[in-house]
Amino acid sequence: MLQQTLEEGRKLADSALERLLPPADQYPRSIHGAMRHSVFAGGKRLRPILCMEAARMVSGALPIGVEELGAALEMLHTYSLIHDDLPALDNDDLRRGRPTCHKAFGESTAILAGDALQTYAYEVLSRLRASAESRVRIIEETARATGTIDGMIGGQVMDLQAQHTRADAATLEYIHRSKTAALITACVVTGGIYAGADKVAVNAGADKVAVNNLREFGRSIGLAFQIVDDILDVTQSSEQLGKTAGKDTVTEKATYPALFGIKESAVMADELVDSACKRLDAFGARAETLKALAHYLVQRKN
């Protein structure tokens, strides 16, 4: 059942991305070719799938057009990967088993391809088939998650500053919650908002509305996801990962295995997922797929 959800979600996200992105032969061709090179490099589309399944859980069925929200979030994720791989940041040659964007198209085009994906994502968000109020909230959530205060860019900055240092647990958690978990949280929350979660309480008398539960769910699974990424970096090969293995060790990045060890890090990730799933109990049986996805994030091998 979960594999079917992953496959169907990936196809739906890919179809939306194919439809929304400019074709490779659209002038100027070089930038559109670079954008598509990275977007269609074979990602699992976990972020769009989390977005769509959060929306399905809230509404009871997949809302029309939510795949376009998922596609915009995937564009933002891909932009971050392009920039992360640049020589000035992680300086990586391999992403999803293919040459990184700057290796294939040159550094200047790669920078602009990342910029273009970010810009185009917000154009897509502005046209979502949702109320004006919901679109504004979705854009706000997304912008905050990718920004400098507790968001992706801020986390990336702290990640760079923590290299070659002995970062403490609080700094490490801030980096991971900002760099990785913030966008994953936004995927879950915006999917819920698209489906109307901001207008309905979870249950009668509850002191937490659906959006708050979705936010805490996203924060926990996002942190667990990055902890597992840290573990895989030191336990899997480059071929298995589709990217250069062991980079975190070489660059002396702040990671959970470096600070806590592999075994304890794995336990922490499992505990985060268990805590996250409890946040969805009020949704009953409709939450089963999203819970299964949360467990998949810590059980994956790449």
N, C-alpha and C positions, 0 to 999 in steps of 0.2 A: 504493500500500500504506500509506504513512504517513498520507495523508489519510483513508483508511478507519479506521485506528487512532484518529486524532484524533476523527473523527465518532462512532465507536462508543463510545469512551471518554467523550466528552462526554454522549452520551445515557444511558450507564450511570450516570454521576455525577449527572446531572439527575434521573433516575428515583429514585435513592437519596435525594437531597435532598428531592424532592417527597414521598416516603414518610415521611421522618424528621422534617421540620420541621412544627410545628403549622400547621394551615390558617389562612388569612387571617381567617376568620370565628370563630376560636377566641377566646373572651374571655380577656384584654382585647385587643380587635381591633387597636388602634392599634399596639401593639408587634409583633404578629405580621405585620401588614401592612408595617411598616417593615423587619423582618427579611427578608421575602420580596422586597420591592422591591429590596434590594441583592443578595441571593443570586441572584435570577433576572433580573439585569440584562444577561445575554448574555455572560458570561465564557467564555473558551475551555476552562476546567477543566484547565489544564496541570498543576496540582499533583496533583489526583486521578489524572490519566492517568499521570503519572510514578510515582505510588504503585502503581497497578494493574499497570503494565508491569514495574516492578521485581519485584513479586510473581510475575507470569507468568514472568519470566526465571528466577527462582530455582526455582520449582516445575515449570516446563514447561507449566503450564496456569493459567488464571485461578482462584485459590482462591475457593471459595464465601464470599460475604460481604465480600470485600475492598473492594467498592465503598462499603460503609458507612464503612470507614476513610477512603477517599478523600473521602467527603462530609463527614466531621468535619473533615478538614484544610482543605477548601474553606470551611467555616464559620469556621474560625480566620482564614483568609486574608481573608475578607470582613469579619470584625470589624475587622481591622487597616486595611482600606481605609476603612471608615466613619469610624474614629477619625482616620486620616491626613487625611481631607478636611475635618475640623472647622475652624472659624475659628481655634481656638487652635493648630492645627498647620499644615497646608498651605493651609487656607481655599480649597477648590476647589468650584466649582459643578457640575462635570461629571465623571461617572465611567461608563465603558463606554457613552458616548453618551446617558446619561440624567442627570436632575438627581441630585445627590448626596443621600444620605439626609437630611441636616439641611436641605437645601433643600426636599425634598418633605414632610418630617414634622416639622420643627423640631429645634433643636439638642438639647433635653433628651431627646426620644424617640430621636434618633440615637445619643446616648451610651448610652442603655439598650439599644438594639437591638444595638450592638456588644458590650456586656456580656453580653447574653442569648445571642448566638451563641457567644461564648467558653464560657460556662457549659454551654450545651446540647451543644457539641462534646465536652466531657469526659464528659457523660452517655452520649453515643453510644459513645465509646471504651470506657467501662466495660462496655458490653454486647456488645462485639465477639465474633464466633464464633471465638474462639481460646482457647488455654489461659490459665489465670490468670496464669502466669508471663509469657507473651507479652504479655498485656494490660498488665501492670504495666510491662514494658519499653517498650512502645509509648507509654504515658502519660508515662513518664519522659522519653523522647526528645522527645516533643511539647512537654511543659512546659518543658524546657530550651531548646528551639529558639525558644520564644515569650517567654522570660524576659529578665532584665536582664544576665546574664553571657554574653556572646557570643551573645545571642539577639535576637529581633526588637525587643523593647521597649528593650533597651540600645542597639541600633543606631539606633532612632528618636530616642532622647535625644541621642546623639552627632551625629546628622544635624541636629537643631535647634541644638545648640551650635556646630556648624561653619559655620552660615550667616553670611555677611558676614565670613568669615575666609579666610585662605589656608591651608586644610588641606593637610598634606603627604600623600605617597603612603601612608604607613603608616596615618594616620587615615582616609583615604578608603577603603582596603581594609577596615579594621575596620568602618566604617559599612556597607559593602555586604555583607560577609560576615555581619554580624549582622542587619541589617534585612531583607535579602532572601534571601541564600543559606542562612541557618540553617533557615528553614522548608522551603525546597526540599530541603535535605539530609534533613530529618526525613521528608519525603514518601517519598523513595527508601529510606531506612533502615527506616522502619516498615513499608513495603510488603514489604521483604525479610524483616523479622522475622516479619510475619504469615505469610509463606510458609515460615518455618523456616530462614532464612539464618543465624541465630545458632547453629544446631546442626550446621552442615555446613561443613567446610573447602572452599575453592575447589578445590584439587586436592591429591593426595598430596604431602606434604613441603612444602607452601606455608607460609610463615611469616605469612601474612595470611589471616584468615578472610573469608568473603563480606561480612559486615557492614562490616568496615574498608574493603574496596574500594568498597562502595556509599557509604560515608560520604565518601570522597575524591572519588568521582565526583560526588556531590551538591554538595560544596563548590565544586568547579571549575565545574560548569555553573550553579550558583546565582550565582556571581560574574560569569560570562560573561553570564548573563541580565540582570543589573542594569547591566552596562556597556553592553549593547545598548539597554536602556531609556534610559540617559543619552544615547546617540547619537540615538535616535529622538526624544527630547524637543526636539532642536535641528534635526532634519532633516525631520520630518513635521508635518503640520497637525493642528489639534484634531479635525477631521472624520476624518482617517485614524486618529488615536490613540484616539478615543472619550473623550478627556480633554483638559484644557487644555494645549496645547503651549507650550513656552517657559517654564513655571513655574520650572524649576530656575535659569534664567538670571536671571529677575526677582528671585527670592529669594536669589540668589547662593549657591546650594547647592554643596556640594562634589561635583563630578562628574568622571568620567574625561575627557570631552572638554575640560573647562575646564583640567584639569591636564596632559593629554597630547596633546590634539588628537583630531579625529575619526578620522583615518587610523590613528594608532598605537593608539588605543583599540580599533578594529575588529580589528587584528592581535592584540592581547592577548586579546580574546574568542575568536578562532579558536584561538589557542594553548591556551587553557584547555580548550576543548572537545576538542581533539586529545588533550591530556593525560588528560582525564577518560575518554575512550573506551578508552584503553589499560588503564585499571583494570578494564574488563569483558572483556578478552581471554580470561581464564580460563573464562568462561562459554560461549565458542564461538559457534555460530550463534544460540543463544538470546538473545544480547545485541544482535542486529542492530536490532531495533525500538527499544530504549532508546538505542542509539547514534544512530539516525536522529532520534529526538526531541531529543537533545542538539544535533545540528547544526541542527535546525529552530529551536531557541531563539535562535540567533545569525543566522539567515537571515530571520526574520520581519520584517514591515513595520509591525506594531502590537502 
